[in-house]
């Protein structure tokens, strides 16, 4: 194992850098720019049971040190992902990939996860529980520990790959949600998803996003993300994947020191398509600067 190597739910990665879902498509667009096999892995675009067109436009807004998005989980649906996207991905990426899954009912999650779990290139299922529960009054699954646990149990019952639950930061107590997921059988936790925000156009005096509010991401959220990763990593015994505003090798090391086993990079990919490549290439020199021999030194005892 090299000095950058880490383990995530029992699967060895060459390095801890993972492009986050929704910022890296299905990989092949970025493969036209560089060899994406340099990555530890990547989380492909969030997949739902049925195709989704997404929200009305405009659905992107600039912010100081970040951005807002209200894309609305646009994706071609699990059938198309399996039949078309994954075979195309396999031609340019030769490592286990993380399948990101969204749903609007427990049954949705279980169905989509079961389908993707059977695909040979899928190494982990990253289950986004920030979605509204259509059978539970519209509240996000991730804001209620009991609802979060119900998704975990349903997904674990129909899958064999490690299940990583992606948590929303838009809660009062993220630790209680994480612990409920762990107790229900989750193999890992990833956090944070985007913070809820909005912008107003001063000329029109109306919200810039057609959906009024959207997910806030980018460097501005990094301190919040780091705090939540620290809290969760020190409260659960399962691996944690840290994300939220990561854009440099230094940010990666901070996330690992906070307790993350691996680190996802999101909005930075939309600003600079080579962001993850640059982070991986500069990571050894930054480690040298701080006297870090290998990333294993930074692992907290569970």
TORNUZA-849578 format. One line per field, with one value per residue: residue in three letters; x, y, z of N, C-alpha, C in turn. Coordinates in steps of 0.2 Angstrom, whole numbers, plus 2048, in hexadecimal, padded with zeros to 3 digits. Atoms other than C-alpha are relative to their C-alpha. Layout:
% residues N
nupa	(ALA, ...)
n_px	(X, ...)
n_py	(Y, ...)
n_pz	(Z, ...)
ca_px	(X, ...)
ca_py	(Y, ...)
ca_pz	(Z, ...)
c_px	(X, ...)
c_py	(Y, ...)
c_pz	(Z, ...)
This chain:
% residues 302
nupa	(UNK, UNK, UNK, UNK, UNK, UNK, UNK, UNK, UNK, UNK, UNK, UNK, UNK, UNK, UNK, UNK, UNK, UNK, UNK, UNK, UNK, UNK, UNK, UNK, UNK, UNK, UNK, UNK, UNK, UNK, UNK, UNK, UNK, UNK, UNK, UNK, UNK, UNK, UNK, UNK, UNK, UNK, UNK, UNK, UNK, UNK, UNK, UNK, UNK, UNK, UNK, UNK, UNK, UNK, UNK, UNK, UNK, UNK, UNK, UNK, UNK, UNK, UNK, UNK, UNK, UNK, UNK, UNK, UNK, UNK, UNK, UNK, UNK, UNK, UNK, UNK, UNK, UNK, UNK, UNK, UNK, UNK, UNK, UNK, UNK, UNK, UNK, UNK, UNK, UNK, UNK, UNK, UNK, UNK, UNK, UNK, UNK, UNK, UNK, UNK, UNK, UNK, UNK, UNK, UNK, UNK, UNK, UNK, UNK, UNK, UNK, UNK, UNK, UNK, UNK, UNK, UNK, UNK, UNK, UNK, UNK, UNK, UNK, UNK, UNK, UNK, UNK, UNK, UNK, UNK, UNK, UNK, UNK, UNK, UNK, UNK, UNK, UNK, UNK, UNK, UNK, UNK, UNK, UNK, UNK, UNK, UNK, UNK, UNK, UNK, UNK, UNK, UNK, UNK, UNK, UNK, UNK, UNK, UNK, UNK, UNK, UNK, UNK, UNK, UNK, UNK, UNK, UNK, UNK, UNK, UNK, UNK, UNK, UNK, UNK, UNK, UNK, UNK, UNK, UNK, UNK, UNK, UNK, UNK, UNK, UNK, UNK, UNK, UNK, UNK, UNK, UNK, UNK, UNK, UNK, UNK, UNK, UNK, UNK, UNK, UNK, UNK, UNK, UNK, UNK, UNK, UNK, UNK, UNK, UNK, UNK, UNK, UNK, UNK, UNK, UNK, UNK, UNK, UNK, UNK, UNK, UNK, UNK, UNK, UNK, UNK, UNK, UNK, UNK, UNK, UNK, UNK, UNK, UNK, UNK, UNK, UNK, UNK, UNK, UNK, UNK, UNK, UNK, UNK, UNK, UNK, UNK, UNK, UNK, UNK, UNK, UNK, UNK, UNK, UNK, UNK, UNK, UNK, UNK, UNK, UNK, UNK, UNK, UNK, UNK, UNK, UNK, UNK, UNK, UNK, UNK, UNK, UNK, UNK, UNK, UNK, UNK, UNK, UNK, UNK, UNK, UNK, UNK, UNK, UNK, UNK, UNK, UNK, UNK, UNK, UNK, UNK, UNK, UNK, UNK, UNK, UNK, UNK, UNK, UNK, UNK, UNK)
n_px	(804, 7FC, 801, 806, 805, 804, 805, 806, 804, 7FC, 7FD, 7FA, 800, 7F9, 800, 806, 803, 806, 804, 807, 806, 803, 7FB, 7FC, 804, 7FF, 7F9, 7FD, 7FE, 7FA, 7FB, 7FE, 7FB, 7FA, 801, 803, 7FE, 7FC, 805, 801, 807, 804, 807, 803, 806, 805, 805, 807, 804, 803, 7FC, 802, 7FE, 7FD, 803, 800, 7FA, 7F9, 7FF, 7FA, 7FF, 7FA, 7FF, 7F9, 7FC, 804, 805, 807, 802, 806, 801, 806, 7FE, 801, 7FC, 804, 804, 7FB, 7FF, 7FB, 7F9, 7FD, 800, 7FC, 7FA, 7FA, 7FC, 7FB, 7FB, 7FB, 7FB, 7FB, 7FE, 7FF, 800, 807, 803, 805, 806, 804, 807, 805, 807, 805, 803, 7FB, 800, 7FC, 7F9, 7FE, 801, 7FA, 7FA, 800, 7FE, 7F9, 7FB, 7FE, 7FB, 7F9, 7FB, 802, 7FD, 804, 806, 801, 807, 801, 807, 802, 806, 806, 804, 806, 805, 800, 802, 7FB, 7FA, 7FA, 7FE, 7FA, 801, 803, 7FC, 804, 801, 7F9, 7FF, 805, 7FD, 7FA, 802, 803, 7FA, 7FC, 804, 800, 7F9, 7FA, 7FA, 800, 805, 7FE, 806, 7FE, 804, 801, 7FE, 806, 803, 7FD, 7FB, 7FE, 7FD, 806, 802, 7FB, 800, 805, 7FE, 7FB, 804, 805, 7FC, 7FC, 7F9, 7FC, 804, 7FC, 803, 807, 803, 800, 804, 805, 7FE, 804, 7FD, 805, 7FE, 802, 804, 807, 803, 803, 7FB, 7FD, 802, 807, 802, 7FF, 7FA, 7FC, 7FB, 7FA, 7FA, 7FA, 7FC, 803, 803, 7FB, 7FF, 806, 7FF, 7FB, 803, 804, 7FC, 7FC, 805, 803, 7FB, 7FE, 806, 802, 7FA, 800, 7FD, 804, 7FD, 801, 800, 803, 7FC, 7F9, 7FD, 7F9, 7FD, 801, 807, 800, 7FD, 804, 805, 7FE, 7FF, 807, 803, 803, 7FC, 7FF, 802, 803, 7FF, 806, 801, 7F9, 800, 804, 7FC, 7FA, 801, 7FA, 7FF, 7FE, 7FA, 7FC, 800, 7FC, 7F9, 7FD, 801, 7F9, 7FB, 803, 7FF, 7F9, 7FF, 803, 7FD, 804, 7FD, 806, 806, 802, 7FE, 805, 806, 801, 802, 807)
n_py	(7FA, 7FA, 7FB, 7FD, 805, 800, 805, 7FE, 806, 806, 800, 7FC, 7FB, 7FE, 7FA, 7FF, 7FB, 802, 7FB, 801, 801, 7FA, 7FC, 804, 804, 807, 801, 800, 7F9, 7FE, 804, 7FD, 7FB, 804, 807, 800, 806, 7FE, 7FF, 806, 802, 7FA, 802, 7FD, 7FB, 803, 804, 802, 806, 7FE, 7FA, 7FA, 7FA, 7FB, 7FA, 7FB, 7FB, 801, 805, 7FF, 7F9, 7FF, 7FD, 7FF, 806, 806, 800, 803, 804, 803, 804, 804, 807, 802, 806, 804, 806, 805, 804, 7FD, 800, 807, 802, 7FB, 7FC, 804, 803, 7FA, 7FE, 805, 7FF, 7FB, 800, 807, 801, 7FF, 7FA, 7FF, 7FF, 7FC, 802, 7FC, 802, 7FC, 805, 805, 805, 7FD, 801, 807, 802, 7FD, 803, 807, 800, 7FE, 805, 806, 7FE, 802, 7FA, 7FC, 802, 7FE, 7FC, 7FA, 7FF, 7F9, 800, 7F9, 7FF, 7FF, 806, 7FF, 804, 7FD, 7F9, 7FC, 7FF, 804, 806, 7FF, 7FC, 804, 806, 807, 801, 802, 808, 804, 801, 804, 807, 802, 801, 806, 806, 803, 7FF, 803, 7FC, 7FB, 7FA, 7FA, 7FC, 7F8, 7FC, 7F9, 7FC, 7FC, 803, 7FD, 805, 805, 806, 805, 803, 804, 805, 804, 804, 805, 805, 803, 804, 7FD, 802, 7FA, 7FA, 7FB, 7F9, 7FE, 7FD, 7F8, 7FC, 7FD, 7F8, 7FC, 7F9, 7FC, 7FB, 7FA, 7FC, 803, 801, 807, 805, 802, 807, 801, 804, 7FB, 802, 806, 803, 7FC, 804, 7FC, 7FE, 7FD, 805, 805, 801, 804, 807, 803, 801, 806, 807, 801, 802, 806, 805, 802, 802, 807, 805, 801, 7FB, 7FA, 7FD, 7F9, 7FC, 7FA, 7FB, 803, 7FE, 800, 806, 7FF, 801, 807, 802, 7FE, 805, 806, 7FF, 800, 806, 803, 805, 7FE, 7FA, 7FE, 7F9, 7FE, 7FA, 7FF, 803, 7FC, 7FA, 802, 807, 804, 7FF, 806, 802, 7FC, 802, 806, 7FF, 7FB, 803, 802, 7FA, 7FD, 805, 7FF, 7F9, 801, 806, 806, 805, 803, 7FE, 804, 7FD, 7FB, 804, 800, 807, 801)
n_pz	(800, 800, 7FA, 801, 800, 7FA, 801, 7FF, 800, 802, 807, 800, 805, 801, 7FD, 7FD, 804, 803, 803, 7FD, 805, 803, 802, 804, 804, 800, 801, 806, 802, 7FE, 803, 806, 7FE, 7FC, 7FE, 7F9, 7FC, 7FB, 7FA, 7FC, 803, 800, 7FF, 806, 800, 7FC, 805, 7FD, 803, 806, 803, 7FD, 804, 7FB, 7FE, 805, 800, 7FE, 7FA, 7FD, 7FE, 7FD, 7FA, 7FE, 7FE, 801, 805, 7FE, 805, 7FF, 806, 7FF, 802, 807, 802, 804, 7FD, 7FF, 806, 805, 7FD, 801, 807, 804, 7FC, 7FD, 805, 803, 7FB, 7FF, 805, 7FE, 7F9, 7FF, 7F9, 7FE, 800, 7FB, 803, 7FC, 800, 7FD, 801, 7FD, 7FB, 7FE, 806, 805, 7FE, 800, 807, 804, 7FE, 802, 807, 800, 7FC, 805, 805, 7FD, 7FF, 7FA, 7FA, 7FB, 801, 7FC, 800, 7FE, 7FD, 7FF, 804, 7FC, 7FF, 803, 7FC, 7FA, 7FF, 804, 7FC, 802, 7FC, 7FC, 7FA, 7FB, 7FF, 801, 808, 803, 7FE, 804, 806, 7FF, 800, 806, 805, 7FE, 801, 807, 803, 7FD, 800, 7FA, 801, 7FD, 800, 801, 7FB, 801, 7FB, 7FE, 7FA, 7F9, 7FD, 805, 7FD, 7FF, 806, 802, 7FC, 802, 806, 7FE, 7FD, 805, 804, 805, 800, 800, 800, 804, 7FE, 7FF, 806, 800, 7FB, 803, 801, 806, 802, 803, 805, 7FE, 805, 801, 7F9, 800, 7FF, 806, 802, 801, 7FA, 7FB, 7FC, 803, 7FC, 7FF, 7FF, 802, 7FA, 7FA, 7FB, 7FD, 7F9, 7FE, 802, 7FC, 7FA, 800, 800, 7FA, 7FB, 801, 800, 7FA, 7FD, 803, 801, 807, 804, 802, 806, 7FF, 806, 7FE, 800, 801, 807, 800, 7FC, 7F9, 7FD, 7FF, 7FA, 7FA, 800, 7FD, 7F9, 7FD, 7FF, 806, 803, 807, 801, 806, 803, 804, 804, 803, 806, 805, 801, 803, 802, 7FE, 7F8, 7FC, 802, 7FD, 7F9, 7FF, 801, 7FB, 7F9, 7FD, 7FE, 7FA, 7FB, 7FE, 7FD, 7F9, 7FC, 800, 804, 804, 7FE, 7FB, 7FA, 7FE, 7FF, 7F8, 7FE, 7FF)
ca_px	(800, 806, 807, 7F7, 7ED, 7DE, 7D0, 7BE, 7B2, 7BF, 7C3, 7D4, 7D6, 7E6, 7E2, 7D4, 7CE, 7BC, 7B3, 7A1, 791, 789, 79A, 7A2, 794, 798, 7AB, 7AD, 7AC, 7BA, 7C4, 7C5, 7D0, 7DB, 7DD, 7D0, 7D7, 7E2, 7D3, 7D0, 7BE, 7B0, 79E, 793, 784, 776, 76A, 757, 74B, 743, 74B, 74A, 74B, 74F, 74A, 745, 753, 75C, 763, 774, 779, 78A, 78F, 79E, 7AA, 79D, 78E, 77B, 774, 762, 764, 757, 760, 75F, 764, 75F, 758, 760, 75C, 765, 774, 776, 773, 77D, 787, 790, 796, 79D, 7A5, 7AD, 7B7, 7C0, 7C0, 7C7, 7C4, 7B5, 7A9, 79D, 78B, 781, 76E, 760, 74D, 73D, 737, 73F, 73A, 742, 753, 752, 74D, 75B, 768, 764, 766, 777, 77E, 77E, 789, 79B, 7A4, 79A, 7A4, 799, 788, 787, 775, 770, 762, 760, 751, 73F, 734, 725, 71C, 721, 71B, 72A, 736, 748, 74D, 75D, 755, 74D, 758, 74A, 746, 759, 75A, 74B, 754, 764, 75B, 752, 762, 76C, 75F, 761, 774, 785, 791, 795, 787, 78D, 77F, 781, 77B, 773, 77A, 769, 766, 768, 771, 77A, 782, 771, 76D, 77E, 77D, 76C, 773, 781, 775, 76A, 779, 781, 793, 799, 793, 797, 794, 790, 784, 780, 779, 769, 76B, 763, 768, 75D, 75F, 75F, 758, 749, 747, 744, 74E, 75B, 757, 747, 745, 748, 755, 763, 772, 781, 792, 7A4, 7B2, 7A7, 79F, 7B0, 7B1, 79F, 7A2, 7B2, 7A9, 79C, 7A8, 7B2, 7A2, 79B, 7AC, 7AF, 79D, 79C, 7A7, 7A4, 7AE, 7AA, 7AD, 7AF, 7AA, 7A4, 7AE, 7BE, 7C9, 7DB, 7E7, 7E7, 7D4, 7D6, 7E2, 7D7, 7C9, 7D3, 7D9, 7C7, 7C4, 7BF, 7C5, 7C4, 7BF, 7B3, 7B6, 7A6, 7A4, 7B7, 7B4, 7A8, 7B4, 7C4, 7C1, 7D3, 7D0, 7D1, 7E0, 7E9, 7E5, 7EC, 7FC, 7FF, 7FA, 80C, 815, 808, 80A, 81D, 81B, 811, 81C, 80F, 816, 806, 7F4, 7F2, 7FA, 7EB, 7DE, 7D5, 7D2, 7C0)
ca_py	(800, 811, 820, 827, 817, 816, 809, 80C, 7FF, 7F2, 7F7, 7FE, 80F, 815, 826, 82E, 83A, 837, 843, 845, 840, 84D, 855, 848, 841, 82F, 832, 831, 844, 846, 838, 842, 84E, 842, 830, 82F, 81F, 82A, 82D, 822, 820, 82B, 82C, 82D, 838, 835, 827, 825, 817, 821, 82E, 840, 850, 85A, 86B, 87A, 887, 891, 884, 88A, 89A, 8A1, 8A6, 8AC, 89E, 891, 88E, 889, 87B, 875, 868, 85D, 84C, 84C, 83B, 82E, 821, 811, 807, 813, 814, 801, 7FF, 80E, 818, 80A, 801, 812, 816, 805, 809, 817, 813, 802, 803, 801, 80F, 817, 816, 825, 821, 82D, 829, 82F, 820, 812, 806, 812, 811, 7FE, 7FB, 806, 800, 7EE, 7F1, 7FA, 7EE, 7E0, 7EA, 7E4, 7F5, 7FC, 7FB, 805, 80C, 81E, 821, 833, 835, 848, 844, 848, 839, 839, 82D, 837, 848, 84E, 84F, 84A, 838, 83F, 84B, 83D, 82F, 822, 826, 825, 814, 80E, 811, 809, 7F9, 7F8, 7FA, 7EE, 7E1, 7E0, 7E4, 7DD, 7EB, 7F8, 805, 816, 822, 835, 841, 852, 860, 868, 861, 866, 856, 84D, 841, 839, 836, 82E, 823, 81D, 818, 80F, 805, 801, 7F9, 806, 802, 814, 826, 834, 847, 854, 857, 869, 876, 87E, 890, 89D, 8AD, 8BB, 8C5, 8D7, 8DD, 8D1, 8D0, 8BE, 8AE, 8AA, 897, 892, 886, 895, 88B, 87F, 876, 881, 87A, 880, 886, 890, 880, 877, 87C, 876, 866, 863, 866, 859, 84C, 84E, 84C, 83D, 834, 835, 82F, 81F, 810, 80F, 818, 82A, 832, 845, 852, 864, 872, 867, 86F, 86D, 85F, 868, 867, 854, 852, 85C, 851, 842, 849, 84C, 83A, 837, 827, 82E, 83F, 845, 854, 85D, 86E, 870, 865, 871, 87F, 876, 865, 860, 864, 852, 84E, 85D, 858, 847, 84D, 85A, 84F, 847, 858, 85F, 84F, 852, 864, 85E, 84F, 842, 832, 829, 82D, 81E, 828, 834, 826, 828, 818, 812)
ca_pz	(800, 7FC, 808, 800, 802, 80D, 810, 80F, 815, 812, 800, 7FD, 7F4, 7EC, 7F4, 7FE, 7F0, 7EA, 7DE, 7E6, 7DE, 7D2, 7CF, 7C4, 7BA, 7B5, 7B3, 7A1, 79E, 7A9, 7A2, 792, 79C, 7A7, 7AC, 7BA, 7C0, 7CA, 7D6, 7E5, 7DE, 7DA, 7DE, 7CE, 7CB, 7D7, 7D0, 7D4, 7CF, 7C1, 7B5, 7BC, 7B1, 7C1, 7C7, 7BC, 7B7, 7BD, 7C9, 7CC, 7D5, 7D9, 7EB, 7F4, 7F6, 7F0, 7E5, 7E7, 7DD, 7DB, 7CD, 7D5, 7D2, 7BF, 7B9, 7AD, 7B9, 7BF, 7B0, 7A4, 7B0, 7B0, 79E, 797, 7A4, 7AD, 79E, 797, 7A8, 7A9, 799, 7A2, 7B4, 7BA, 7CD, 7D8, 7D7, 7E3, 7DE, 7E5, 7E8, 7EB, 7EE, 7F4, 7FE, 807, 7F8, 7EC, 7F5, 7F7, 7E5, 7DD, 7E9, 7E6, 7D3, 7D5, 7E2, 7D4, 7C9, 7CA, 7C9, 7D8, 7E8, 7F3, 7F4, 7FA, 7FF, 7FF, 80C, 80A, 7FF, 804, 80A, 7FF, 80B, 81A, 818, 80D, 81B, 816, 81B, 822, 82F, 839, 841, 840, 82D, 829, 832, 828, 818, 81E, 823, 813, 808, 813, 811, 7FE, 7FB, 7FE, 7FB, 809, 80B, 80F, 815, 80F, 81C, 81A, 825, 827, 838, 84A, 84F, 841, 84D, 852, 840, 83D, 84C, 847, 836, 83E, 849, 83A, 832, 827, 822, 821, 822, 815, 81A, 817, 809, 804, 810, 80C, 805, 7F9, 7F0, 7EA, 7DA, 7DF, 7CE, 7CD, 7E0, 7DE, 7E3, 7D6, 7D6, 7CF, 7DE, 7E9, 7F4, 7F0, 7F6, 7FC, 7F9, 7F6, 801, 80C, 814, 818, 82A, 82D, 824, 82E, 83E, 83A, 834, 844, 84E, 845, 843, 855, 859, 84E, 84B, 838, 82B, 826, 815, 817, 80B, 80A, 803, 800, 7F2, 7F7, 7FE, 80E, 810, 80D, 81B, 827, 822, 826, 836, 83B, 839, 827, 81F, 80D, 806, 7F9, 7EE, 7E7, 7E1, 7DE, 7CF, 7C7, 7C9, 7C3, 7BA, 7BF, 7D2, 7D8, 7CD, 7D4, 7E6, 7E4, 7DC, 7E9, 7F8, 7FA, 7FB, 807, 812, 812, 817, 827, 82B, 826, 820, 81B, 81C, 828, 835, 835, 838, 849, 853, 853)
c_px	(804, 7FE, 7F9, 7FA, 7FC, 7FB, 7F9, 7FB, 803, 802, 805, 800, 807, 801, 7F9, 7FB, 7FA, 7FC, 7F8, 7FB, 7FD, 805, 805, 7FD, 801, 808, 803, 801, 807, 806, 803, 806, 806, 7FE, 7FD, 801, 805, 7FC, 800, 7FA, 7FD, 7F9, 7FC, 7FA, 7FA, 7FA, 7FA, 7FD, 7FE, 804, 7FD, 803, 803, 7FC, 800, 806, 7FD, 800, 807, 801, 807, 800, 807, 803, 7FB, 7FB, 7F9, 7FE, 7F9, 7FE, 7FB, 801, 7FE, 805, 7FC, 7FC, 805, 801, 805, 807, 803, 801, 805, 806, 805, 804, 805, 805, 805, 806, 806, 802, 800, 800, 7F9, 7FD, 7FB, 7F9, 7FC, 7F9, 7FC, 7F9, 7FB, 7FB, 805, 800, 804, 808, 801, 800, 807, 807, 801, 803, 808, 805, 802, 805, 807, 805, 7FE, 803, 7FD, 7FA, 7FF, 7F9, 7FF, 7F9, 7FE, 7F9, 7F9, 7FC, 7F9, 7FA, 800, 800, 805, 806, 806, 801, 805, 7FF, 7FD, 804, 7FC, 7FF, 807, 801, 7FC, 803, 806, 7FE, 7FD, 805, 804, 7FD, 801, 807, 805, 806, 7FF, 7FB, 803, 7FA, 803, 7FB, 7FF, 802, 7FB, 7FC, 803, 805, 802, 803, 7FB, 7FE, 806, 800, 7FA, 801, 804, 7FC, 7FC, 804, 804, 808, 805, 7FB, 804, 7FC, 805, 7FD, 7FF, 7FC, 7FB, 801, 7FB, 804, 7FA, 803, 7FD, 7FC, 7F9, 7FD, 7FD, 806, 803, 7FE, 7F9, 7FC, 801, 807, 803, 805, 806, 806, 806, 804, 7FD, 7FD, 805, 800, 7F9, 800, 805, 7FE, 7FC, 803, 803, 7FA, 7FD, 806, 802, 7FA, 7FE, 806, 801, 804, 7FC, 804, 7FE, 800, 7FC, 805, 808, 803, 808, 803, 800, 7FA, 800, 803, 7FC, 7FA, 802, 802, 7FA, 7FD, 7FD, 805, 802, 7FC, 7FD, 801, 7FA, 801, 807, 800, 7FD, 804, 806, 7FF, 806, 801, 803, 807, 806, 801, 804, 807, 803, 800, 807, 804, 7FD, 801, 807, 801, 7FE, 803, 7FB, 803, 7FB, 7FA, 7FD, 801, 7FA, 7F9, 7FF, 7FE, 7F9, 7FF)
c_py	(806, 805, 804, 7FB, 800, 7FA, 803, 7FB, 7FA, 800, 805, 805, 802, 807, 802, 805, 7FD, 805, 7FE, 800, 807, 805, 7FD, 7FC, 7F8, 7FF, 801, 807, 802, 7FC, 802, 805, 7FD, 7F9, 800, 7FA, 802, 801, 7FA, 7FC, 806, 7FE, 803, 803, 7FC, 7FD, 7FF, 7FB, 802, 806, 807, 806, 805, 806, 805, 805, 807, 7FC, 800, 808, 801, 803, 801, 7FA, 7FA, 801, 7FD, 7FC, 7FD, 7FC, 7FC, 7F9, 7FE, 7FA, 7FB, 7FA, 7FA, 7FB, 802, 800, 7F9, 7FE, 804, 803, 7FC, 7FD, 805, 802, 7FA, 800, 805, 800, 7F9, 7FF, 800, 807, 801, 802, 805, 7FF, 805, 7FC, 804, 7FC, 7FB, 7FA, 803, 7FE, 7F8, 7FD, 802, 7FD, 7F9, 7FF, 802, 7FC, 7FA, 802, 7FF, 806, 804, 7FD, 802, 803, 806, 802, 807, 800, 807, 801, 800, 7F9, 801, 7FD, 803, 807, 805, 802, 7FC, 7FA, 802, 805, 7FC, 7FA, 7FA, 7FF, 7FE, 7F9, 7FC, 7FF, 7FC, 7F9, 7FD, 7FF, 7FB, 7FA, 7FD, 801, 7FC, 804, 805, 806, 806, 805, 808, 804, 807, 804, 804, 7FD, 803, 7FB, 7FA, 7F9, 7FA, 7FC, 7FB, 7FA, 7FB, 7FC, 7FA, 7FA, 7FC, 7FB, 803, 7FE, 806, 806, 805, 807, 805, 801, 807, 803, 803, 807, 803, 806, 803, 805, 807, 804, 7FD, 800, 7FA, 7FB, 7FE, 7F9, 7FF, 7FC, 804, 7FE, 7FA, 7FF, 805, 7FC, 804, 801, 803, 7FB, 7FC, 800, 7FD, 7F9, 7FD, 7FF, 7FA, 7FA, 7FE, 7FD, 7F9, 7FB, 7FE, 7FD, 7F9, 7FC, 7FE, 805, 806, 803, 808, 804, 807, 806, 7FE, 803, 800, 7F9, 801, 7FF, 7F8, 7FE, 802, 7FC, 7F9, 800, 801, 7F9, 7FC, 7FA, 801, 807, 801, 807, 802, 806, 802, 7FD, 804, 806, 7FF, 7F8, 7FC, 800, 7FA, 7FD, 804, 7FE, 7FA, 801, 804, 7FD, 7FE, 806, 803, 7FB, 801, 806, 7FF, 7FA, 7FA, 7FB, 7FC, 802, 7FB, 803, 805, 7FC, 800, 7F9, 800, 7FB)
c_pz	(800, 805, 7FF, 801, 806, 7FF, 802, 800, 7FE, 7F9, 800, 7FB, 800, 804, 803, 7FC, 7FC, 7FD, 803, 7FB, 7FE, 7FE, 7FB, 7FB, 801, 7FE, 7FA, 7FD, 802, 7FE, 7F9, 802, 804, 801, 807, 804, 805, 807, 804, 7FE, 7FE, 801, 7FA, 802, 804, 7FC, 804, 7FC, 7F9, 7FE, 803, 7FB, 805, 800, 7FA, 800, 801, 806, 802, 801, 803, 807, 802, 803, 800, 7FA, 803, 7FA, 802, 7FA, 801, 7FE, 7F9, 7FF, 7FC, 803, 800, 7FA, 7FB, 803, 800, 7F9, 7FC, 804, 803, 7FB, 7FD, 805, 800, 7FB, 802, 807, 802, 808, 802, 801, 805, 7FD, 805, 7FE, 803, 7FF, 804, 804, 801, 7FA, 7FA, 801, 7FF, 7F9, 7FC, 803, 7FF, 7F9, 7FF, 803, 7FB, 7FB, 802, 801, 806, 806, 806, 7FE, 805, 7FF, 803, 803, 802, 7FC, 804, 800, 7FE, 804, 807, 801, 7FC, 804, 7FD, 805, 805, 806, 806, 801, 7FE, 7F8, 7FD, 801, 7FC, 7F9, 800, 800, 7FA, 7FB, 802, 7FF, 7F9, 7FD, 804, 801, 806, 7FE, 805, 800, 800, 804, 7FE, 807, 803, 805, 806, 803, 7FB, 803, 802, 7FA, 7FE, 804, 7FF, 7FA, 802, 803, 7FC, 7FC, 7FA, 801, 801, 800, 7FC, 802, 7FE, 7F8, 800, 805, 7FC, 800, 7FA, 7FF, 7FC, 7FB, 802, 7FA, 7FF, 807, 801, 801, 7F9, 7FD, 7FF, 805, 806, 805, 7FD, 805, 800, 801, 7FE, 806, 806, 805, 803, 808, 804, 7FF, 805, 807, 801, 7FF, 806, 805, 7FF, 800, 807, 804, 7FD, 7FF, 7F9, 7FC, 7FE, 7FA, 801, 7FA, 802, 7FF, 7FF, 7F9, 800, 804, 807, 803, 801, 806, 806, 800, 803, 807, 805, 801, 7FA, 7FE, 7F9, 800, 7F9, 7FE, 7FB, 7FC, 7FD, 7F9, 7FA, 7FE, 7FC, 7FF, 802, 808, 803, 7FE, 804, 808, 801, 7FF, 805, 807, 803, 803, 806, 806, 803, 804, 808, 803, 800, 7FB, 7FC, 803, 806, 807, 803, 802, 808, 802, 801, 805)
